[in-house]
Amino acid sequence: MHWSWTYSIYIAITLICWRHIQLIFLQSGVFWLYTFYMLYAVVIIIIALLPQIRNLYKK
C-alpha cells in the first residue's frame, strides 16, 4: 500500500489512543470535542478501509 494510506490509518489509531489517555489521566468527563475527534478518527479508518480507496492506493 502507498505510504499515505498507511499513515492515515496510523494517525487515526494514534488519535484514538491519545484521546483515551487524556480521558484516563484528566478524568474530567467527556467534552464534546473528545467525542468529535473520536468519531473523526473512526471515520478516517472507515474511509481508508473502503475497497475503492484500497484499490486506489495499491502499489
C-alpha positions as a Markdown table, in Angstrom:
| # | Residue | x | y | z |
|---|---|---|---|---|
| 1 | Met | 0.0 | 0.0 | 0.0 |
| 2 | His | 1.0 | 3.6 | -0.5 |
| 3 | Trp | 2.7 | 5.3 | 2.4 |
| 4 | Ser | -0.1 | 7.9 | 2.7 |
| 5 | Trp | -2.8 | 5.3 | 3.1 |
| 6 | Thr | -0.8 | 3.5 | 5.8 |
| 7 | Tyr | -0.1 | 6.7 | 7.7 |
| 8 | Ser | -3.7 | 7.8 | 7.6 |
| 9 | Ile | -4.5 | 4.5 | 9.5 |
| 10 | Tyr | -1.7 | 5.1 | 11.9 |
| 11 | Ile | -2.7 | 8.7 | 12.6 |
| 12 | Ala | -6.3 | 7.7 | 13.2 |
| 13 | Ile | -5.3 | 5.0 | 15.7 |
| 14 | Thr | -2.9 | 7.4 | 17.4 |
| 15 | Leu | -5.7 | 9.9 | 17.7 |
| 16 | Ile | -8.0 | 7.4 | 19.3 |
| 17 | Cys | -5.2 | 6.3 | 21.8 |
| 18 | Trp | -4.3 | 9.9 | 22.6 |
| 19 | Arg | -7.9 | 10.7 | 23.5 |
| 20 | His | -8.3 | 7.7 | 25.6 |
| 21 | Ile | -5.1 | 8.5 | 27.5 |
| 22 | Gln | -6.3 | 12.1 | 28.0 |
| 23 | Leu | -9.6 | 10.8 | 29.4 |
| 24 | Ile | -7.8 | 8.4 | 31.8 |
| 25 | Phe | -5.4 | 11.0 | 33.1 |
| 26 | Leu | -7.6 | 14.1 | 33.2 |
| 27 | Gln | -10.7 | 12.3 | 34.4 |
| 28 | Ser | -12.7 | 15.4 | 33.7 |
| 29 | Gly | -15.6 | 13.9 | 31.9 |
| 30 | Val | -16.3 | 13.7 | 28.2 |
| 31 | Phe | -16.3 | 17.0 | 26.4 |
| 32 | Trp | -17.9 | 17.4 | 23.0 |
| 33 | Leu | -14.5 | 17.9 | 21.5 |
| 34 | Tyr | -13.3 | 14.5 | 22.6 |
| 35 | Thr | -16.4 | 12.9 | 21.1 |
| 36 | Phe | -15.9 | 14.8 | 17.8 |
| 37 | Tyr | -12.2 | 13.7 | 17.5 |
| 38 | Met | -13.0 | 10.1 | 18.3 |
| 39 | Leu | -15.7 | 10.0 | 15.7 |
| 40 | Tyr | -13.4 | 11.8 | 13.3 |
| 41 | Ala | -10.7 | 9.1 | 13.8 |
| 42 | Val | -13.3 | 6.3 | 13.2 |
| 43 | Val | -14.5 | 8.0 | 10.0 |
| 44 | Ile | -10.9 | 8.2 | 8.8 |
| 45 | Ile | -10.4 | 4.5 | 9.4 |
| 46 | Ile | -13.7 | 3.5 | 7.8 |
| 47 | Ile | -12.9 | 5.6 | 4.7 |
| 48 | Ala | -9.4 | 4.3 | 4.4 |
| 49 | Leu | -10.6 | 0.7 | 4.6 |
| 50 | Leu | -13.2 | 1.1 | 1.8 |
| 51 | Pro | -12.4 | -1.2 | -1.1 |
| 52 | Gln | -12.4 | 1.7 | -3.6 |
| 53 | Ile | -9.8 | 3.6 | -1.6 |
| 54 | Arg | -7.7 | 0.5 | -1.0 |
| 55 | Asn | -7.7 | -0.2 | -4.8 |
| 56 | Leu | -6.8 | 3.4 | -5.5 |
| 57 | Tyr | -3.7 | 3.3 | -3.2 |
| 58 | Lys | -2.4 | -0.2 | -4.2 |
| 59 | Lys | 1.1 | -0.3 | -5.5 |
